[in-house]
Amino acid sequence: MKPPSVCAIIINWNGKIDTSECLFSLEKVSTKYASLSIAVVDNHSTDGSLHELEKRFPKVVFIRNKENAGFAGGNNTGMRYAKDQHVDYIWLLNNDTVVDIKVLSAVTSFYNPSVGAVGSKIYFSKGYEFHTDWYEKKDLGHVLWYAGGCIDWQNMFSSHRGVDEVDRGQYEKEMITEYVTGCSFFIRTDLLNRIGYFDESYFMYMEDVDYSLRIQRAGYTTVYNPTSVLWHKNASSTGGSGSSLHEYYQTRNRLKIGMTYAPPRTKFALIREGIRILGGGSTVKKRAVIDYISGRMGQYHE
């Protein structure tokens, strides 16, 4: 019996080294899983990476965006392509990852017809841990970045279960999770007819939470599958956690998702928080709040 078809979608934006490492790891997977196809969406790179990648990986489909459409827009381009190929499942994968040979075991979760999206177990790549001095050398490469997603509705924060913990087998159970991270996001292709695509107004950050919630509202579950494994260079495309871009998008998009989905009490708290930021927050956070209030979403411009 032929295995289900999967199309992996990877966004490249001036990321020749990271994207190459990711594609090399996927090539190894494709030797074991013939029904895997790979498409790279180039978000208008300016470093010549697209030309080099096309030469190195002739079996990969490359799609050119005319502008940097962000994580949301880039993946939407890829998902439209994959949908036209009539694949069973679409796999959104960050370019700054390296995958395990058995990463496609995630598709077994879809044997349950109520499952709409699946996330992998994700480790920090060696040297990209938040707190490298916490761990013994033997633990590096086994420090968890994501083992399921949690949403704190009272304070409107999303977080990763297990983050910073050394994997000692404590998250080996497949289970329903509150959201799937966009770092490795498997979705049923036929769901696109019901829920559409990513909300591009987020541009990057929290669009995966929004998409997961929309899948759940459509009557499906989102699941964490620990047998599907990969390693992630955390936030390398935006300068890392704590960078000004990271701070801007997290502040603005947290307001958007909270005002869309959170209970009334949390919405009032977010309004008060926004007022406090305008009165004494950082310049970046002030800009984020003002842009949200003004309806200026999408890509941040200086």
Stockholm file with secondary structure:
# STOCKHOLM 1.0

chainA/1-302         MKPPSVCAIIINWNGKIDTSECLFSLEKVSTKYASLSIAVVDNHSTDGSLHELEKRFPKVVFIRNKENAGFAGGNNTGMRYAKDQHVDYIWLLNNDTVVDIKVLSAVTSFYNPSVGAVGSKIYFSKGYEFHTDWYEKKDLGHVLWYAGGCIDWQNMFSSHRGVDEVDRGQYEKEMITEYVTGCSFFIRTDLLNRIGYFDESYFMYMEDVDYSLRIQRAGYTTVYNPTSVLWHKNASSTGGSGSSLHEYYQTRNRLKIGMTYAPPRTKFALIREGIRILGGGSTVKKRAVIDYISGRMGQYHE
#=GR chainA/1-302 SS CCCCCEEEEEEESSCHHHHHHHHHHHHHHHHHCTTEEEEEEECCCSSSHHHHHHHHCTTSEEEECSSCCHHHHHHHHHHHHHHHTTCSEEEEECTTEEECTTGGGGGGGGGSTTEEEEEEEEEECTTCCTTGGGSCGGGTTCBEEESSEEEETTTTEEEETTTTCBCSSTTCSCEECSCCCTTEEEEEGGGHHHHCSCCTTSCSSSHHHHHHHHHHHTTCEEEEEEEEEEEECTTGGGTSTTSHHHHHHHHHHHHHHHHHHSCHHHHHHHHHHHHHHHHHCCHHHHHHHHHHHHTCCSSCCC
#=GC SS_cons         CCCCCEEEEEEESSCHHHHHHHHHHHHHHHHHCTTEEEEEEECCCSSSHHHHHHHHCTTSEEEECSSCCHHHHHHHHHHHHHHHTTCSEEEEECTTEEECTTGGGGGGGGGSTTEEEEEEEEEECTTCCTTGGGSCGGGTTCBEEESSEEEETTTTEEEETTTTCBCSSTTCSCEECSCCCTTEEEEEGGGHHHHCSCCTTSCSSSHHHHHHHHHHHTTCEEEEEEEEEEEECTTGGGTSTTSHHHHHHHHHHHHHHHHHHSCHHHHHHHHHHHHHHHHHCCHHHHHHHHHHHHTCCSSCCC
//
